[in-house]
């Protein structure tokens, strides 16, 4: 798998290395991918996906992003990705990449971090409130979960656009919650 990744994105990796070459960062291999660090702290990582090549910013949520080019993948907290379609695309956007990386290094050197989201920051869907009212045992089981487990369920429930889907997700999760398991945990 790793070899295919390298070959598929070889030109993009080479071009990104060229663009990042002027910075006082150290290139290391982490998670099998070229990762750039400052004082041992991760700043950016190169990632090849099926449809695009990405430069991942570990603290990307803290960058100003004036060009609106940073994308949040899934429910990652601080990380953001800048997407590219080819080595030419990287060359054309070299100035933007450098400006963002410069800011990312400054953020890292300042030791800035995103504030962790508290469980109370996550909305509790009305469908879940209703279920809690009808089923105190379920409410107690939910409240007994670790904050991280509660957050993953709240995120999963609230991500459904329709009420019927939220209800279905809640119903499906009840056995796991009663057993004290998190959203992605198997028995």
C-alpha positions in Angstrom: 0.0 0.0 0.0 2.7 2.5 1.0 4.6 2.0 -2.2 1.5 2.7 -4.3 0.9 5.9 -2.3 4.4 7.1 -3.0 4.3 6.4 -6.7 0.8 7.8 -7.2 1.8 11.2 -5.6 5.6 11.2 -6.3 5.5 14.4 -8.4 3.3 16.2 -5.9 5.5 15.2 -2.9 8.6 16.4 -4.8 7.0 19.7 -5.7 5.7 20.3 -2.2 9.2 19.5 -0.8 10.5 22.1 -3.1 8.0 24.7 -1.9 8.7 23.9 1.7 12.4 23.7 1.3 13.1 27.3 2.4 11.6 26.8 5.9 13.5 26.0 9.0 11.5 22.8 9.5 12.7 19.2 9.8 11.2 16.6 7.6 10.4 13.4 9.4 8.4 10.3 8.4 5.4 10.0 10.7 2.4 7.6 10.0 4.3 6.7 6.8 4.0 10.2 5.5 6.4 13.2 5.1 5.8 15.4 8.1 7.4 18.7 8.9 8.2 19.7 12.5 9.6 22.7 14.4 11.3 21.9 17.7 9.8 18.4 17.5 6.2 19.7 17.1 4.2 18.7 14.1 3.4 21.6 11.7 2.3 20.1 8.4 1.9 16.6 6.8 1.7 15.6 3.2 -1.3 13.2 2.5 -2.3 11.5 -0.7 -6.0 10.7 -1.0 -7.9 9.0 -3.8 -9.2 12.2 -5.3 -6.6 14.7 -4.2 -3.2 15.5 -2.6 -3.4 17.3 0.6 -1.1 19.4 2.8 -2.5 18.9 6.4 -2.0 21.7 9.0 -2.0 20.2 12.5 -3.3 23.5 14.0 -5.1 24.7 10.9 -8.2 25.8 12.7 -6.1 28.5 14.3 -4.9 30.0 11.0 -6.6 33.0 9.6 -7.3 31.3 6.2 -8.0 34.6 4.2 -8.4 32.6 1.0 -10.8 30.0 2.5 -8.7 27.1 1.3 -8.5 25.0 4.5 -11.0 22.2 4.8 -12.0 20.3 7.9 -12.2 16.6 7.4 -14.8 14.8 9.5 -14.9 15.8 13.1 -11.2 16.5 13.6 -10.7 19.3 16.2 -7.8 21.5 15.1 -6.5 19.9 11.8 -7.3 21.4 8.4 -6.2 20.3 4.9 -5.3 22.3 1.8 -6.2 20.3 -1.3 -4.3 20.0 -4.6 -5.1 18.2 -7.8 -1.6 18.1 -9.3 2.1 19.2 -9.0 1.2 22.1 -11.3 -1.5 23.2 -8.9 1.1 23.2 -6.1 3.5 25.3 -8.2 0.8 27.8 -9.1 -0.2 28.2 -5.4 3.3 28.2 -3.9 3.0 31.8 -2.5 -0.3 30.9 -0.7 1.3 27.7 0.6 4.3 29.6 2.0 2.1 32.2 3.6 0.0 29.6 5.4 3.0 27.6 6.4 4.7 30.7 7.8 1.7 31.4 9.9 1.5 27.7 11.0 5.1 27.9 12.2 4.4 31.1 14.1 1.3 29.4 15.7 3.4 26.4 16.7 6.3 28.5 18.1 3.7 30.5 20.2 2.4 27.2 21.5 -1.2 28.1 20.5 -3.8 25.4 20.8 -7.5 25.1 20.2 -9.6 25.1 23.3 -11.1 21.6 23.7 -14.8 21.6 23.1 -16.6 20.9 26.3 -19.5 18.5 26.3 -21.8 21.4 27.1 -20.8 23.0 23.8 -22.5 20.2 21.9 -26.2 20.6 21.2 -28.5 18.0 22.7 -31.1 17.2 20.0 -34.8 17.6 21.1 -35.3 13.9 20.2 -32.7 12.9 22.8 -34.2 15.2 25.4 -37.6 13.6 24.8 -36.1 10.1 25.1 -34.4 11.1 28.4 -37.8 12.3 29.7 -39.5 9.0 28.9 -36.6 6.8 30.0 -34.7 7.9 33.2 -32.6 4.7 33.2 -31.3 5.6 29.7 -30.7 9.2 30.8 -28.6 8.0 33.8 -26.7 5.6 31.5 -25.9 8.4 29.1 -24.8 10.7 31.8 -22.5 8.0 33.2 -20.6 7.8 29.9 -17.2 9.6 29.8 -17.4 13.1 28.3 -15.7 12.0 25.1 -18.2 9.2 24.6 -21.1 11.6 25.3 -19.7 14.1 22.7 -19.3 11.4 20.0 -22.9 10.4 20.4 -24.2 14.0 20.5 -22.2 14.7 17.3 -23.6 11.6 15.6 -27.2 12.3 16.6 -27.1 16.0 15.7 -25.4 15.4 12.3 -28.7 13.8 11.0 -30.7 16.5 9.2 -34.1 14.9 9.7 -35.9 14.2 13.0 -36.8 10.7 11.9 -33.1 9.9 11.3 -32.1 11.4 14.7 -34.7 9.2 16.4 -33.5 6.1 14.5 -29.9 6.8 15.4 -30.8 7.3 19.1 -32.8 4.0 19.1 -30.0 2.1 17.5 -27.5 3.5 20.1 -29.5 2.7 23.2 -28.1 -0.9 23.8 -24.5 0.3 23.5 -25.2 3.3 25.8 -26.9 1.1 28.4 -23.7 -1.0 28.3 -21.5 2.0 28.8 -19.9 1.7 25.3 -18.8 4.6 23.1 -20.2 5.3 19.6 -17.5 3.4 17.7 -16.7 0.7 20.3 -17.4 -2.9 19.6 -18.4 -5.4 22.3 
